[in-house]
Amino acid sequence: MRRSIPLAVSAGLVTAVVLTGCGQAGQGDATTEDGRTKLTMWTHSAGNPAELEVYEQIIDDFNASQDEYEVVHESFPQGAYNDAIVAAAASDDLPCLLDLDGPIMPNWAWAGYLQPLDISTDITDSLLPTAVGKWDDKIYSAGYWDAALGIFARKSVLEQNGIRIPTVDDPWTKDEFSGILATLKAAGYDTPIDVGAEDTGEWWPYAYSPFLQSFGGDLIDRDTMLSADGALNGPEAVAWGEWFQSLFTDGYANSSGTVGNQEFVDGDVALSYTGVWNALASVDAVGDDLLILPSVDLGDGPKIGGGSWQWAISSSCNDAEGARKYLEFSFQDKYITEFADKQIVIPATDAAAQASKYFGDDGVLRPFVDFSQKFAVLRPETPAYAVISSTFETAAKDIMNGADVKTTLDNAVTEIDTNIESNDGYGFQ
């Protein structure tokens, strides 16, 4: 999981896009000197050499495999990427191919930035459901991978404290988990669990709305996508908020740590609620004592967030057929495996997972595949998600800091519903 950035554009960034982006965007002169059609691509991967290495290999292989198209890519820093897309769309200067964080896709499709993906269903049917993005009953995006969350623990710590080791089929219950946290605090852990509350942005709905869903609440009424009333402020949601707040008031978690998993690696906390991207470093540090455990069943089964970065085709692409040919070429299992093993993310196909060093049946990170397949829930597939995300983050932080739960959730519902109404329901009836 990587954070989505709210849809906002600064004047300075618009200028930067005009200066650096339009020469490679989807409009205008689009042929090479040898007559190939240029397919321009933007990614959010600047500063991530391992990710770029795989993309560049795919691009080089595709360009060498045929003489009709040439893919040309440009990478942006993740923090500036969404703004760059919005600015390019405003100036009708989008690239042909672009990657995007899955939850933001419906907003961009609704806004007219994207066209249906229309690649082979043999490919999309083979992917994890959370690696396929849909809007208005059409597929608009697809990705090579997904991420997943779990609870890291040391086997020795659990055994020393008489704590049962949970499984996918028999996870910890809410009451059991509360007792575990109390036991670990009594054993000398000032803060028994690191839940990553010092992080910001998309981490909050990605990490903590699954707890809400495990209580039986949600971010919005998914039957209509027209209101959060009852889902985000009903009895189940209030129960979630009171439980979430108690993690901090009871001293089981705090928001004063460092982003990442270092407190767990150093043994300062007994448990860590974190993602696959931190797993290999923990394996290296903790060794055979490391346990990767499923999330807690808070009443309606364990839930974790699903959906991460995916590929899409802009509505203004100069040659959508060529873009589809590139994407179909890129979804070869060998590339998906290479991407997963270099980025430490879950391969989106079973064949790629089985070929992985880490995610095959006997791989050290295999539990994350099982968690993703069994527990992953997509964030709501609605153009309103950008507002839902930021509103939930604010509300959850206020609850963490002691605000009245019901009042806070009622206010969040009002903010979300007002946005939906002001946009005529974003196309939902």
C-alpha positions as CSV (number, residue, x, y, z in Angstrom):
1,M,0.0,0.0,0.0
2,R,1.1,3.4,-0.8
3,R,-0.6,6.6,0.0
4,S,-3.1,8.3,-2.3
5,I,-2.6,12.1,-2.4
6,P,-5.7,14.3,-2.2
7,L,-6.7,15.8,-5.5
8,A,-5.3,19.3,-5.3
9,V,-3.1,21.3,-7.6
10,S,-0.6,24.0,-6.7
11,A,0.4,26.7,-9.2
12,G,4.0,25.8,-8.9
13,L,3.3,22.2,-9.7
14,V,1.2,23.1,-12.8
15,T,4.2,25.1,-14.0
16,A,6.5,22.1,-13.4
17,V,4.2,19.8,-15.3
18,V,4.0,22.2,-18.2
19,L,7.7,22.4,-18.4
20,T,8.6,18.8,-17.9
21,G,5.5,16.8,-18.9
22,C,3.9,17.9,-22.1
23,G,6.7,16.8,-24.3
24,Q,5.9,13.2,-23.4
25,A,2.1,13.3,-22.9
26,G,-0.5,11.6,-25.0
27,Q,-1.3,14.5,-27.3
28,G,0.7,16.1,-30.1
29,D,3.7,14.7,-32.0
30,A,3.6,11.0,-31.3
31,T,5.9,9.3,-33.7
32,T,9.6,8.4,-33.5
33,E,12.2,9.0,-36.2
34,D,11.8,5.5,-37.5
35,G,8.1,5.8,-37.7
36,R,7.0,4.0,-34.6
37,T,4.0,5.3,-32.6
38,K,5.1,6.7,-29.2
39,L,3.2,5.5,-26.2
40,T,3.9,7.8,-23.3
41,M,3.9,6.5,-19.8
42,W,4.0,8.2,-16.4
43,T,4.7,6.5,-13.1
44,H,4.9,7.6,-9.5
45,S,8.2,5.7,-9.1
46,A,10.9,8.4,-9.1
47,G,13.2,7.6,-6.2
48,N,12.4,3.9,-6.2
49,P,15.2,2.3,-8.2
50,A,14.0,-1.3,-7.7
51,E,10.6,-0.5,-9.1
52,L,12.0,1.5,-12.0
53,E,14.4,-1.3,-12.8
54,V,11.5,-3.7,-13.5
55,Y,9.5,-1.2,-15.4
56,E,12.5,-0.3,-17.6
57,Q,13.1,-4.0,-18.3
58,I,9.5,-4.5,-19.4
59,I,9.6,-1.4,-21.6
60,D,12.9,-2.5,-23.2
61,D,11.6,-6.0,-23.8
62,F,8.3,-4.7,-25.3
63,N,10.1,-2.1,-27.5
64,A,12.5,-4.8,-28.8
65,S,9.7,-7.3,-29.4
66,Q,8.0,-5.4,-32.2
67,D,8.5,-2.4,-34.5
68,E,5.1,-0.6,-34.4
69,Y,5.3,1.1,-30.9
70,E,7.8,2.6,-28.6
71,V,7.0,3.2,-25.0
72,V,8.6,6.2,-23.5
73,H,8.3,6.7,-19.7
74,E,8.7,9.5,-17.2
75,S,8.7,9.1,-13.4
76,F,7.5,11.5,-10.8
77,P,8.0,11.6,-7.0
78,Q,5.0,9.9,-5.4
79,G,4.2,13.0,-3.3
80,A,3.7,15.1,-6.5
81,Y,2.3,12.5,-8.8
82,N,-1.5,12.9,-8.3
83,D,-1.2,16.6,-8.6
84,A,0.7,16.2,-11.9
85,I,-2.0,14.0,-13.3
86,V,-4.8,16.5,-12.4
87,A,-2.8,19.3,-13.9
88,A,-2.1,17.4,-17.1
89,A,-5.8,16.5,-17.4
90,A,-6.8,20.1,-17.0
91,S,-4.5,21.0,-19.9
92,D,-5.6,18.0,-22.0
93,D,-2.0,16.7,-21.8
94,L,-2.3,13.3,-20.1
95,P,0.1,10.5,-21.1
96,C,-1.2,7.3,-22.7
97,L,-0.3,5.0,-19.9
98,L,-0.4,5.9,-16.2
99,D,-0.2,4.2,-12.9
100,L,-2.6,5.1,-10.1
101,D,-3.4,4.1,-6.6
102,G,-6.4,1.8,-6.8
103,P,-8.8,3.7,-4.5
104,I,-8.5,7.0,-6.6
105,M,-9.3,5.3,-9.9
106,P,-13.2,5.7,-9.7
107,N,-12.7,9.5,-9.2
108,W,-10.4,9.7,-12.2
109,A,-12.7,7.6,-14.4
110,W,-15.7,9.6,-13.3
111,A,-13.8,12.8,-14.1
112,G,-13.1,11.5,-17.6
113,Y,-9.4,11.0,-17.3
114,L,-9.5,7.3,-18.1
115,Q,-11.0,4.9,-20.6
116,P,-12.0,1.3,-19.9
117,L,-9.0,-0.9,-19.9
118,D,-10.3,-3.6,-22.3
119,I,-7.3,-5.9,-22.1
120,S,-7.8,-9.6,-22.4
121,T,-10.1,-11.1,-19.8
122,D,-7.7,-14.1,-19.6
123,I,-5.4,-11.6,-17.8
124,T,-7.8,-9.8,-15.6
125,D,-9.5,-13.1,-14.6
126,S,-6.2,-14.5,-13.4
127,L,-5.5,-11.5,-11.1
128,L,-6.3,-11.1,-7.4
129,P,-9.7,-9.5,-7.3
130,T,-8.2,-6.6,-5.4
131,A,-5.7,-6.0,-8.2
132,V,-8.5,-5.2,-10.6
133,G,-10.2,-1.7,-10.5
134,K,-13.8,-1.3,-11.6
135,W,-16.1,1.7,-12.1
136,D,-19.6,1.7,-13.5
137,D,-19.3,-2.1,-14.1
138,K,-16.3,-1.7,-16.3
139,I,-12.6,-2.5,-15.6
140,Y,-10.5,0.7,-15.7
141,S,-7.3,-0.5,-14.1
142,A,-5.3,-3.6,-13.2
143,G,-2.1,-4.2,-11.2
144,Y,0.8,-6.6,-10.9
145,W,0.5,-6.9,-7.2
146,D,-1.3,-6.1,-3.9
147,A,-0.2,-5.5,-0.4
148,A,-1.6,-7.0,2.9
149,L,-1.4,-6.3,6.6
150,G,-0.8,-8.7,9.4
151,I,0.3,-8.8,13.0
152,F,4.0,-9.5,13.7
153,A,4.9,-11.3,16.9
154,R,7.8,-13.3,18.4
155,K,6.9,-16.9,19.1
156,S,9.0,-16.9,22.2
157,V,7.1,-13.9,23.6
158,L,3.7,-15.5,23.1
159,E,4.8,-18.8,24.6
160,Q,6.4,-17.1,27.6
161,N,3.1,-15.4,28.3
162,G,0.8,-18.3,27.6
163,I,-0.7,-16.7,24.6
164,R,-2.3,-18.8,21.9
165,I,-0.9,-18.6,18.4
166,P,-3.8,-17.8,16.1
167,T,-4.3,-19.1,12.6
168,V,-6.2,-18.0,9.5
169,D,-9.0,-20.3,10.4
170,D,-8.9,-19.5,14.1
171,P,-7.8,-15.9,14.6
172,W,-7.8,-14.0,17.8
173,T,-11.2,-12.7,18.9
174,K,-11.9,-9.2,20.2
175,D,-12.1,-10.3,23.8
176,E,-9.1,-12.6,23.5
177,F,-7.1,-9.8,21.9
178,S,-8.0,-7.4,24.8
179,G,-6.8,-10.0,27.3
180,I,-3.5,-10.5,25.3
181,L,-2.8,-6.8,25.3
182,A,-3.4,-6.6,29.1
183,T,-1.2,-9.6,29.6
184,L,1.7,-8.1,27.6
185,K,1.4,-4.8,29.4
186,A,1.6,-6.6,32.7
187,A,4.6,-8.4,31.4
188,G,6.5,-5.2,31.1
189,Y,5.7,-3.8,27.6
190,D,4.8,-0.1,28.1
191,T,3.2,-0.2,24.7
192,P,2.2,-3.8,23.8
193,I,1.4,-3.1,20.1
194,D,2.6,-0.7,17.4
195,V,-0.4,0.0,15.2
196,G,1.4,2.7,13.1
197,A,-0.7,5.6,14.4
198,E,2.2,8.0,13.9
199,D,1.7,7.6,10.1
200,T,-0.6,9.9,8.1
201,G,-2.7,10.1,5.0
202,E,-4.0,7.0,3.2
203,W,-2.5,4.7,5.9
204,W,-5.4,5.6,8.2
205,P,-8.3,4.3,6.1
206,Y,-6.2,1.5,4.7
207,A,-5.2,0.3,8.1
208,Y,-8.1,1.2,10.4
209,S,-11.3,1.1,8.3
210,P,-10.9,-2.8,8.1
211,F,-11.2,-2.8,11.9
212,L,-14.4,-0.8,11.5
213,Q,-15.6,-3.3,8.9
214,S,-14.7,-6.2,11.2
215,F,-17.1,-4.6,13.7
216,G,-19.8,-4.6,11.0
217,G,-19.6,-0.9,10.1
218,D,-18.2,0.7,7.0
219,L,-17.1,3.9,5.4
220,I,-20.3,4.2,3.3
221,D,-23.4,2.3,2.5
222,R,-22.1,0.2,-0.4
223,D,-25.5,-0.8,-1.5
224,T,-26.2,2.7,-2.8
225,M,-22.9,4.6,-2.5
226,L,-25.0,7.6,-1.7
227,S,-24.6,8.0,2.0
228,A,-22.4,7.1,4.9
229,D,-25.3,7.4,7.4
230,G,-25.8,4.2,9.4
231,A,-22.5,2.7,8.1
232,L,-20.0,5.1,9.6
233,N,-22.1,6.3,12.6
234,G,-24.3,3.3,13.4
235,P,-24.0,1.2,16.5
236,E,-21.3,-1.0,15.0
237,A,-19.3,2.0,14.0
238,V,-19.6,3.6,17.4
239,A,-18.5,0.3,19.0
240,W,-15.5,0.4,16.7
241,G,-14.7,3.9,17.7
242,E,-14.9,3.2,21.4
243,W,-12.6,0.2,21.0
244,F,-10.1,2.1,18.8
245,Q,-10.0,4.9,21.4
246,S,-9.5,2.4,24.2
247,L,-6.3,1.1,22.6
248,F,-4.7,4.5,23.3
249,T,-6.5,5.4,26.6
250,D,-5.6,2.0,28.0
251,G,-1.9,2.5,27.0
252,Y,-1.9,-0.5,24.6
253,A,-0.9,1.7,21.6
254,N,0.4,5.2,21.0
255,S,1.1,7.6,18.2
256,S,4.6,8.7,19.3
257,G,6.7,6.0,17.5
258,T,8.5,6.2,14.2
259,V,6.9,5.2,10.9
260,G,7.9,1.7,10.0
261,N,8.5,-1.4,12.1
262,Q,11.6,-0.5,14.1
263,E,10.0,-0.6,17.6
264,F,9.1,-4.3,16.9
265,V,12.5,-5.2,15.5
266,D,14.1,-3.6,18.6
267,G,11.8,-5.5,21.0
268,D,10.2,-2.3,22.4
269,V,6.8,-3.6,21.5
270,A,5.5,-7.2,21.5
271,L,3.2,-6.9,18.5
272,S,3.2,-4.9,15.3
273,Y,0.3,-4.3,13.0
274,T,2.1,-3.7,9.8
275,G,2.4,-4.6,6.1
276,V,4.2,-7.0,3.8
277,W,6.6,-4.3,2.8
278,N,8.2,-4.5,6.3
279,A,8.2,-8.3,6.5
280,L,11.5,-9.2,4.9
281,A,13.5,-6.9,7.2
282,S,11.7,-8.4,10.1
283,V,12.5,-11.9,8.9
284,D,16.2,-10.9,8.7
285,A,16.2,-9.3,12.1
286,V,14.1,-11.8,14.1
287,G,14.7,-15.0,12.2
288,D,12.7,-18.2,13.0
289,D,11.2,-16.6,16.0
290,L,9.1,-14.3,13.8
291,L,5.3,-15.1,13.5
292,I,3.2,-13.4,10.8
293,L,-0.3,-13.6,12.1
294,P,-3.8,-12.7,10.8
295,S,-5.6,-9.7,11.9
296,V,-8.1,-9.9,14.8
297,D,-11.8,-11.0,14.3
298,L,-13.6,-8.1,15.9
299,G,-17.0,-9.7,15.3
300,D,-17.6,-10.0,11.6
301,G,-14.4,-11.8,10.7
302,P,-10.9,-10.4,10.1
303,K,-10.6,-7.7,7.5
304,I,-7.6,-6.0,5.9
305,G,-7.3,-3.3,3.2
306,G,-7.0,-4.3,-0.4
307,G,-6.2,-2.5,-3.7
308,S,-2.9,-0.8,-4.5
309,W,-1.1,0.7,-7.5
310,Q,-2.5,-0.3,-10.9
311,W,-2.2,0.6,-14.6
312,A,-4.7,2.5,-16.6
313,I,-5.1,4.1,-20.1
314,S,-6.0,7.8,-20.4
315,S,-9.1,8.8,-22.3
316,S,-6.9,11.0,-24.6
317,C,-4.4,8.3,-25.5
318,N,-3.3,8.7,-29.1
319,D,-3.2,4.9,-29.7
320,A,-5.2,2.9,-27.1
321,E,-4.8,-0.3,-29.1
322,G,-1.0,0.1,-28.7
323,A,-1.3,0.8,-25.0
324,R,-3.4,-2.3,-24.6
325,K,-0.8,-4.4,-26.4
326,Y,1.9,-3.0,-24.1
327,L,-0.1,-3.8,-21.0
328,E,-1.0,-7.3,-22.1
329,F,2.7,-7.9,-22.8
330,S,3.6,-6.5,-19.4
331,F,1.3,-8.9,-17.4
332,Q,3.6,-11.9,-18.0
333,D,4.1,-13.9,-14.8
334,K,7.9,-13.5,-15.0
335,Y,7.6,-9.8,-14.7
336,I,5.0,-10.0,-11.9
337,T,7.3,-12.3,-10.0
338,E,10.3,-10.1,-10.5
339,F,8.3,-7.1,-9.3
340,A,7.0,-8.8,-6.3
341,D,10.4,-10.1,-5.2
342,K,12.1,-6.8,-5.6
343,Q,9.4,-4.7,-4.0
344,I,8.3,-7.3,-1.4
345,V,4.7,-7.2,-2.4
346,I,2.1,-9.9,-3.2
347,P,2.1,-11.2,-6.8
348,A,-1.3,-10.7,-8.4
349,T,-1.4,-14.2,-10.1
350,D,-1.0,-17.6,-8.5
351,A,1.6,-18.7,-11.1
352,A,3.7,-15.7,-10.3
353,A,3.4,-16.3,-6.6
354,Q,4.4,-19.9,-6.9
355,A,7.5,-18.8,-8.9
356,S,8.4,-16.2,-6.2
357,K,11.3,-16.7,-3.7
358,Y,9.0,-15.4,-0.9
359,F,5.4,-16.0,-1.8
360,G,5.1,-19.6,-3.0
361,D,3.5,-22.3,-0.9
362,D,6.7,-22.7,1.2
363,G,7.8,-19.1,1.0
364,V,8.5,-17.2,4.2
365,L,6.0,-14.5,3.3
366,R,3.3,-16.9,2.1
367,P,0.9,-15.9,5.0
368,F,0.3,-12.6,3.3
369,V,-1.0,-14.3,0.2
370,D,-3.5,-16.2,2.4
371,F,-4.5,-13.0,4.2
372,S,-5.1,-11.2,0.9
373,Q,-7.1,-14.0,-0.6
374,K,-9.3,-14.5,2.5
375,F,-9.6,-11.1,4.3
376,A,-9.0,-8.2,1.8
377,V,-11.7,-5.6,1.4
378,L,-11.5,-2.9,-1.3
379,R,-11.9,0.6,-0.2
380,P,-15.3,1.9,-1.6
381,E,-15.2,2.1,-5.4
382,T,-16.7,5.5,-5.6
383,P,-15.5,8.9,-6.9
384,A,-16.3,10.2,-3.4
385,Y,-13.4,8.1,-1.9
386,A,-10.9,11.0,-1.9
387,V,-13.3,12.9,0.5
388,I,-14.1,9.7,2.4
389,S,-10.4,9.0,3.0
390,S,-9.5,12.4,4.3
391,T,-12.6,12.7,6.4
392,F,-12.1,9.3,8.0
393,E,-8.5,10.1,8.8
394,T,-9.5,13.3,10.6
395,A,-12.3,11.5,12.5
396,A,-10.2,8.6,13.5
397,K,-7.4,10.8,14.7
398,D,-9.9,12.9,16.7
399,I,-11.2,9.7,18.3
400,M,-7.7,8.5,19.1
401,N,-7.1,11.8,20.9
402,G,-10.2,11.5,23.0
403,A,-13.1,13.1,21.1
404,D,-16.7,12.0,21.6
405,V,-17.1,9.0,19.3
406,K,-20.7,9.4,18.2
407,T,-20.4,13.2,17.7
408,T,-17.2,12.7,15.7
409,L,-18.7,10.0,13.4
410,D,-21.9,12.0,12.9
411,N,-19.8,15.0,11.8
412,A,-17.9,12.8,9.4
413,V,-21.1,11.4,7.9
414,T,-22.3,15.0,7.3
415,E,-19.1,16.0,5.6
416,I,-19.2,12.9,3.3
417,D,-22.8,13.1,2.5
418,T,-22.6,16.8,1.7
419,N,-19.9,16.1,-0.8
420,I,-21.8,13.3,-2.5
421,E,-25.0,15.5,-2.7
422,S,-23.0,18.4,-4.1
423,N,-21.8,16.1,-6.9
424,D,-25.2,14.7,-7.7
425,G,-24.4,11.3,-6.3
426,Y,-21.3,10.9,-8.5
427,G,-23.6,9.0,-11.0
428,F,-25.1,6.6,-8.5
429,Q,-28.9,6.5,-8.4
